[in-house]
């Protein structure tokens, strides 16, 4: 059976970016495990369940899954899991990843190990793409160096934070995803003129944001050679 590990933020994951691929993979017969930095249940960014922000249908769906899904409500600590035990490691986005997942050394190791060698695959979505600005391989090189990637662009960030990089809830955003990934050697293209943006570079799949979640899940199934109708 194909297996997937989802590494989800406790500081604010974006509902659709986690739940769309999680349910799509599970419906296709993939065995899903969830991990968080401390092992506590992940916390969803309330904006991603706001009908005014995402529409009533999406808001109701992500909130229901967030509250009732046993995998999301009983995660493992990321220090206790090993990328080698899974066919794919998925890093959903959300601004919250900037404060926990992307800064966590065990998360960085999971990503590096997922794309090392011939067997693993990683899907990294939206703000979680910032993790690529901090993850190194065994030789000390940035994992993203020389790879084609997409992710949450500066142009979108400008419409969210104020001139002191503070979020609407008052938290200061510690860095911008696009800047960190470029500085680490990534070939960045968020395809701002396209409705969706999903980039595949070998065993690394990246997606731009919430609107690309469904396309990212479908792409991942293709990469895993899993039939979506299973």
QUIMO-V299724 format. One record per backbone hydrogen bond with DSSP energy under -1.0 kcal/mol. NH is the residue of the N-H (numbers start at 1). CO is the residue of the C=O. Records with the same first field share a line. If there is no record, write none. Layout:
BEGIN
NH->CO ; CO
END
This chain:
BEGIN
4->31
5->88
6->33
7->90
8->35
13->43
14->93
18->14 ; 15
19->15
20->16
22->18
23->19
24->20
25->21
26->22
27->23
28->24
29->26
30->25
31->2
33->4
35->6
36->76
43->9
45->13
48->45
49->46
50->47
53->50
54->50
55->51
59->55
60->56
61->57
62->58
63->59
64->60
65->61
66->62
67->63
68->64
69->65
73->69
76->34
78->36
80->77
81->78
85->82
86->83
87->3
88->3
89->121
90->5
91->123
96->12
97->94
98->95
99->96
102->97
104->101
108->104
109->105
110->106
111->107
112->108
113->109
114->110
115->111
122->203
123->89
124->205
125->91
126->207
128->125
129->126
130->127
131->128
132->129
133->130
134->131
135->131
137->141
140->137
143->135
145->142
146->185
147->144
149->187
157->153
158->154
159->156
160->157
161->157
162->166
165->162
167->171
170->167
173->165
180->176
181->177
182->178
183->179
184->180
185->182
186->181
187->147
188->186
189->149
194->191
199->206
201->204
204->201
205->122
206->199
207->124
208->197
212->209
213->210
216->212
217->213
218->214
219->215
220->216
221->217
222->218
223->219
224->220
226->221
230->227
END
